Amino acid sequence: MLHDESVPALENVVSLFEPHTDIIIKERREVQHGDKLTLTNGASGLLPDVVFEDGNPADQRVFDTHVETPHARYGHPPRGLAIDGGYVNAANVASLRFKPVADLAK
């Protein structure tokens, strides 16, 4: 803050060395600075997909993208899906009924 001037959130500079750094706010936790990642883990333990999210989107908003991306990329849907509670809402779980994902762990 210079000269008591307010700067719009999208114009704030969080890091001089990594200008793409985002402010990540999770409920009831300290504010974090960095990049929000979504990882896809294969049965072999390898990571076939890593997505650097733009900004700090809610997990529930990007759920369908991360279920459909492996299908589009590899030609078949994931056999199983293990997600944390941030991705779970009634609409996302219901949408899996229309996708050929065999196992869901949350």
Secondary structure, DSSP 8 states (H G I E B T S, - for coil): --TT----GGG--S-SS-TT-EEE--TTS--EEE--EEEE--TTS--SEEEE-SS---HHHHHHHHHHHHHHHHSS--SEEE--GGG--HHHHHHGGGTT--EEE-
